[in-house]
Amino acid sequence: METIMPPTKKARADATRNRAAILAAATSLFAREDISTVSVQDIAQAAGVSKAAIFRHFRDRSGLIQEILEPRAAQLREAVESGPPPLGPGAPPAEALATYVEALLDFVWRNRALIRAFEYLGPDAYYANDASRFWIAELTRRLAATAPYIDAEYLAYAVFTALRADVIDHLLTVPGMTPERIRTGIHTLATDVAGHVRGAPGPAG
């Protein structure tokens, strides 16, 4: 029976170095180029590795994009869960909601090219990944704390949809809305609607 030898220390070091080179090359190319035109071959050439190496480390292009986004999302999540208020716990509900919506919008704005590539995979990729489930749940919680009588879950999904990178880019390029107008609109959708119904009586029946 053939004996399968464990990878050598050098092989492991090479794999770690290749993985880091792929991430660095992809991040650089995605920042400079139209992300839709950047191929796996382009990334492999920039990283000095084969296409097969990319598939070994990241399965496919979407896996690579998710890997780049993950530490950025983790940093925001840490600030939300345990950072100082008003983004972290302890702020008054209305202030906590407004700050959270602003933080999500800033995150999408900075990373919208990468997020658009991820959105292209379909609704499940956008709404059902672990990070999105956390953002929606936290948005639901903050909306409910601000306005107990609102349908917080529905409004959370509506706001999260308005935060889609492809929606924001469409508003920028087709109707020609300014970033300030988009930002105001998203805040209106989340914080003004919640504020309007705060303290309202529950539905009859």
C-alpha positions as CSV (number, residue, x, y, z in Angstrom):
1,M,0.0,0.0,0.0
2,E,1.3,3.4,-0.9
3,T,2.3,5.6,2.0
4,I,1.1,9.1,1.8
5,M,3.7,11.4,3.2
6,P,2.7,14.6,5.1
7,P,3.6,17.9,3.5
8,T,7.0,19.0,4.3
9,K,7.7,22.2,6.2
10,K,9.0,23.8,2.9
11,A,5.8,22.8,1.1
12,R,3.6,24.3,3.8
13,A,5.7,27.5,3.7
14,D,5.3,27.6,-0.1
15,A,1.6,27.2,0.1
16,T,1.3,29.9,2.7
17,R,3.4,32.3,0.6
18,N,1.4,31.5,-2.5
19,R,-1.9,32.1,-0.7
20,A,-0.7,35.5,0.5
21,A,0.6,36.4,-3.0
22,I,-2.7,35.5,-4.5
23,L,-4.7,37.7,-2.0
24,A,-2.3,40.6,-2.5
25,A,-2.4,40.4,-6.3
26,A,-6.2,40.1,-6.4
27,T,-6.7,43.0,-3.9
28,S,-4.4,45.2,-6.0
29,L,-6.0,44.3,-9.4
30,F,-9.6,44.6,-8.0
31,A,-8.7,48.1,-6.7
32,R,-7.2,49.3,-10.0
33,E,-9.3,47.6,-12.7
34,D,-13.0,47.0,-13.5
35,I,-13.5,43.9,-11.3
36,S,-15.7,42.3,-13.9
37,T,-12.7,42.2,-16.4
38,V,-10.2,40.7,-13.9
39,S,-9.9,37.0,-14.7
40,V,-8.4,34.2,-12.6
41,Q,-5.6,34.1,-15.2
42,D,-4.8,37.8,-14.6
43,I,-4.6,37.2,-10.8
44,A,-2.4,34.1,-11.3
45,Q,0.0,36.0,-13.5
46,A,0.2,38.9,-11.1
47,A,0.8,36.6,-8.2
48,G,3.3,34.4,-10.0
49,V,1.4,31.2,-9.5
50,S,-0.7,28.9,-11.6
51,K,-4.5,29.0,-12.0
52,A,-4.6,25.7,-10.3
53,A,-3.0,27.2,-7.2
54,I,-5.8,29.7,-7.0
55,F,-8.5,27.0,-7.3
56,R,-6.7,24.9,-4.6
57,H,-6.7,27.8,-2.1
58,F,-10.0,29.5,-2.9
59,R,-12.2,27.0,-4.9
60,D,-13.2,29.8,-7.4
61,R,-13.2,33.5,-8.0
62,S,-16.1,34.1,-5.7
63,G,-14.3,32.3,-2.9
64,L,-11.3,34.6,-3.4
65,I,-13.5,37.7,-3.3
66,Q,-15.1,36.5,-0.1
67,E,-11.7,35.9,1.4
68,I,-10.7,39.5,0.7
69,L,-13.9,40.8,2.2
70,E,-14.0,38.6,5.3
71,P,-11.3,40.4,7.4
72,R,-12.8,43.8,6.6
73,A,-16.3,42.6,7.6
74,A,-14.8,41.0,10.8
75,Q,-13.3,44.4,11.8
76,L,-16.7,46.1,11.5
77,R,-18.5,43.3,13.3
78,E,-16.0,43.5,16.2
79,A,-16.7,47.2,16.5
80,V,-20.5,46.6,16.5
81,E,-20.3,43.8,19.1
82,S,-17.7,45.1,21.5
83,G,-16.5,48.5,20.4
84,P,-17.3,51.8,22.1
85,P,-20.7,53.4,21.7
86,P,-22.6,54.5,19.7
87,L,-21.5,51.9,17.2
88,G,-20.8,49.4,20.0
89,P,-23.2,48.6,22.8
90,G,-24.6,51.1,25.2
91,A,-25.8,54.1,23.1
92,P,-29.4,55.3,23.1
93,P,-31.4,53.3,20.6
94,A,-31.9,56.1,18.0
95,E,-28.3,57.1,18.0
96,A,-27.2,53.4,17.9
97,L,-29.4,52.8,14.8
98,A,-28.2,55.9,12.9
99,T,-24.5,55.1,13.6
100,Y,-24.9,51.5,12.6
101,V,-26.6,52.4,9.3
102,E,-23.8,54.9,8.6
103,A,-21.2,52.3,9.3
104,L,-22.8,49.8,7.0
105,L,-23.1,52.4,4.2
106,D,-19.5,53.4,4.6
107,F,-18.4,49.7,4.4
108,V,-20.4,49.2,1.2
109,W,-19.1,52.4,-0.3
110,R,-15.5,51.5,0.3
111,N,-15.9,47.9,-0.9
112,R,-18.7,48.1,-3.5
113,A,-16.7,46.8,-6.4
114,L,-16.0,43.6,-4.5
115,I,-19.5,43.4,-3.1
116,R,-21.0,43.8,-6.6
117,A,-19.0,40.8,-7.8
118,F,-20.3,38.8,-4.9
119,E,-23.9,40.1,-5.5
120,Y,-23.6,38.8,-9.1
121,L,-23.8,35.3,-7.8
122,G,-27.5,35.8,-6.9
123,P,-29.7,36.7,-3.9
124,D,-28.6,33.8,-1.8
125,A,-25.0,35.0,-2.0
126,Y,-26.0,38.4,-0.8
127,Y,-28.5,37.7,1.8
128,A,-27.6,34.2,3.1
129,N,-23.9,34.4,3.8
130,D,-22.8,34.6,7.5
131,A,-21.8,38.3,7.4
132,S,-25.1,39.4,5.8
133,R,-27.1,37.4,8.3
134,F,-25.3,39.1,11.1
135,W,-25.9,42.6,9.6
136,I,-29.6,42.0,9.0
137,A,-30.1,40.5,12.5
138,E,-28.3,43.5,14.2
139,L,-30.2,45.9,12.0
140,T,-33.5,44.2,13.0
141,R,-32.5,44.4,16.7
142,R,-31.6,48.1,16.5
143,L,-34.8,49.0,14.6
144,A,-36.9,47.1,17.1
145,A,-35.2,48.9,20.0
146,T,-35.9,52.3,18.4
147,A,-39.5,51.6,17.4
148,P,-41.1,48.6,19.2
149,Y,-44.2,48.7,17.1
150,I,-42.6,48.6,13.7
151,D,-42.1,45.4,11.6
152,A,-38.4,45.6,12.3
153,E,-37.4,42.4,10.3
154,Y,-39.1,43.6,7.1
155,L,-37.6,47.1,7.4
156,A,-34.2,45.6,8.1
157,Y,-34.4,43.7,4.8
158,A,-35.6,46.8,3.0
159,V,-32.8,48.9,4.3
160,F,-30.2,46.1,3.6
161,T,-31.5,45.9,0.0
162,A,-31.1,49.7,-0.4
163,L,-27.5,49.1,0.8
164,R,-26.7,46.8,-2.1
165,A,-23.7,47.9,-4.0
166,D,-25.4,47.4,-7.4
167,V,-28.3,49.6,-6.2
168,I,-26.0,52.3,-5.1
169,D,-24.0,52.2,-8.3
170,H,-27.2,52.3,-10.4
171,L,-28.4,55.4,-8.5
172,L,-25.0,57.1,-9.0
173,T,-24.8,56.4,-12.8
174,V,-28.4,56.2,-14.2
175,P,-30.4,58.9,-12.3
176,G,-27.2,60.6,-11.5
177,M,-27.8,61.0,-7.8
178,T,-25.1,62.4,-5.6
179,P,-23.5,60.3,-2.8
180,E,-25.0,62.8,-0.3
181,R,-28.5,62.2,-1.7
182,I,-28.2,58.5,-1.5
183,R,-26.8,58.7,2.1
184,T,-29.7,60.9,3.1
185,G,-32.2,58.6,1.5
186,I,-30.9,55.5,3.3
187,H,-31.0,57.2,6.6
188,T,-34.5,58.4,5.9
189,L,-35.6,54.9,5.1
190,A,-34.1,53.5,8.3
191,T,-34.1,56.2,11.0
192,D,-36.9,58.6,10.0
193,V,-39.4,55.8,9.4
194,A,-38.5,54.2,12.7
195,G,-38.7,57.5,14.4
196,H,-42.1,58.3,12.9
197,V,-43.7,55.2,14.3
198,R,-41.9,55.2,17.7
199,G,-44.4,54.8,20.4
200,A,-47.3,54.2,18.1
201,P,-50.0,51.8,19.3
202,G,-49.9,48.2,18.1
203,P,-52.2,46.9,15.4
204,A,-55.8,46.4,16.5
205,G,-57.3,42.9,16.7
